[in-house]
Amino acid sequence: MRNLFNALVLSLVLTTSVYAEHEKSLKLYNSQKPVQCMIMDEMMKLVDGQFGEKPWFTADGLAASSDGQQFIKTTVVVAVNLETKTFSVIEIINPDLVCIIGSGNNFTFNEPPSKQTSIVWEN
């Protein structure tokens, strides 16, 4: 019985250290990626006026504050021009602060799965 207990304790210690090593391998940090921020009217002139992109997706978002400890509720919008295939990812911080956090071309919709499946990101 004592050997069984020792084996159980040893396996618990080994799996805990493996889990801890996995946690150490995650390198999370706040990026200082440059983004274009402006007021809503200026964003609309650029995204809709210049590129003809329309808001296809809207979601509730969270953004890390500058201290990296607190979070700010935002609205995230993906605007797309289906004819030119350009897109912009917009984060609305408040009515007076809107940031374009990504944009590009060759936008395509992923084909919806024909049955329930597990979807993973590909590298």
Phi, psi and omega in degrees: 000322180295321179296322178296317179297315179298320179295320179295314180297317180297316180294325178295316179296316181295316180290327177294318180291325176295317178298318179297320177298320178298317180297323180294332184284345177284122181250090180259137178202161175274124180279153175254040181299130177289136177228159178266118179243146185197182173276164184304315182300319179293321178296318180297320178299322182281303187289310181273311184295311184275320185255350178067027181274138181245149182287104180270328182228139175224139182212157172283133181237169174228133177236139176290137176286174185297336178278350179074002183254332182247165180235149180245132175286132180228175170241130179251132181234135171251114180255137187224142167254108185292337180281314182269348180065027173270158179210158174223142173252119188242137176243120180263110181281312174201175184301337181259000181220111181232134181236136172269111186263355176185151177201164180176201180222182183063039177295136173220151173276139172288143178290127179295144180295145179282342176214167181297132184212172176262118182261134180233155175282142176256142177268000000 
